[in-house]
Amino acid sequence: ALIGKGQHRHFMVKEIFEQPQVIGDTLNTMLNPATRTLTLPAVPFDLGAVSKVTIVACGTSFYAGSVARYWIEKLARVAVEVEIASEFRYREPVLSPGGLAIFISQSGETADTLAALRYCKAHGQHTLALVNVAESTIARESEVALLTQAGPEIGVASTKAFTTQLVVLAGIAVSMARAKGKMDAAEEARLCQALAEVPANVSAVLRQEHRLREIAETIAPARDVIYLGRGTGYPIALEGALKLKEVSYIHAEGYASGELKHGPIALIDDHVPIIVVCPTDELYEKTASNVQEVVARGGKVVFLSDKQGIDRLATKALATVELPQVDPFVAPILYAIPVQLLAYHVAIAKGTDVDQPRNLAKSVTVE
Ligand code: G6P
């Protein structure tokens, strides 16, 4: 089928703006908003018996897995390892019996991820694919495939596939927590409510596009950009840096905020924009104090937070983008949006080929 860009200039921005819809479609496959309960499509083994989780993926899908690690460990109290497929497959990893291996892949065809799946099957793991293409090889070869409802993603830089992957991974974390007896009905209801509100909250973030475009224009001349975050904000910082590299060709690095002192602070001067992912959560104060350190050294900070977080910040001389106040559980899904829009508008300001960035392929089916 021929897919058009509609009123949008590029597939990337069309797909960014589809997110409220496709996140809603993905939630509909598992969430019952009336009872505020969550049911995954049939998984042919007991999630309550899983002894360990291994998540393997590449690129943006790897960052979705990196968010899931925080969720699953916190909610279900099961140990999680997340690994890049190209490293995992050759590392001869030790996998214990009773483990569940999750393979995240938009295309379901990434060669390294497929090889990792075959390794895990051969080493006695339960295997679960999280893909956007039901007929893909990774879906077919896994014991069970869960689907994102992103629809075809044409832009080479992944956007809506990422946020819908996060939605399903949140569902896996809740289901596993329940199966493990680590989550009561009240907590499940609270998290389901937060998930049910994500589409409307994503729409609210999208209404900040003009603000993000203004900020993007100030970032466009930069040679280097640093992204900082903590907890689930850390993989969002990594994903933000990846998006910017992919479409604008600006060198960008994501860092765990706590690592600032261990290197990246040496790079800070008034030419290096620092994008900070900082929702109000239990780590807010820590990241906010990293912001002070950066500002004190002349760093130009773009502070992505919510009303409380922006009001509480002592330093006011920064660019801020206000996101909705949400349960910290769903924050990474929301904070993915501004980093996508920043990357997109920096690329527009620079005139790069947003949908077909140089040297990149949508799907990497060879090593
Ligand atoms: C390529 C794409 C990325 C994607 C990665 C993994 O590098 O350009 O956008 O994240 O492959 O792809 P997958 O289909 O396995 O999610």
Residues whose N, C-alpha, C, O or C-beta is under 5 A from the ligand:
A	BS01	G6P	C58 G59 T60 S61 I104 S105 Q106 S107 G108 T110 V156 A157 S158 A361 K362 S363 V364
